[in-house]
Amino acid sequence: MAATRSAAQGILADDRSEAREHILELLKKAYWMEIETVMSYIANSINPDGVRAQEIIESLKTDIQEELGHAMQFANRIKELYGVVPGSQEFTAEQSFLQPPAEQTDIVHVIKGVIEAETGAIEHYNRIIEETEGVDPVTNDMVIAILRDEEGHRRLFEGYLREYEAEGLA
């Protein structure tokens, strides 16, 4: 016999199942965003050519591990909320802007794609933060910490873009 979860259990309470399901959908989207970003960052950390590409490649290699860690955090939270972490057949690619450029020396394309991916994550994570405020403090705190990482990633790549723009390369 399953135990009844009471209101004292917050978002895990039986009478909070509708709110929990909504949060689970937001977390699944965040999970897939991170997984897709990892796939694209892998490609964009290997494909580029040229001396100028090396700093971007190294940044992406570092970010891959952070983004994978975020995906794991989202997956674990999905499980904690009595959800099921989705499998690969549920994946639908959405980040066309992060596809490898036609020219492997087009580093600006990669930089702009990263900025767009990080901006999308920031927007979605702010939505999760707003919707979990006062409803699910654990998810709220977790996503706030992840948001900080994403803002840092975007800021770093905005700096790269400014450098390319200053040199007339973007």
Secondary structure, 3 states (H helix, E strand, C coil): CCCCCCHHHHHHCHHHHHHHHHHHHHHHHHHHHHHHHHHHHHHHHHCCCCCCHHHHHHHHHHHHHHHHHHHHHHHHHHHHCCCCCCCHHHCCCCCHHHCCCCCCCCHHHHHHHHHHHHHHHHHHHHHHHHHHCCCCHHHHHHHHHHHHHHHHHHHHHHHHHHHHHHCCCC
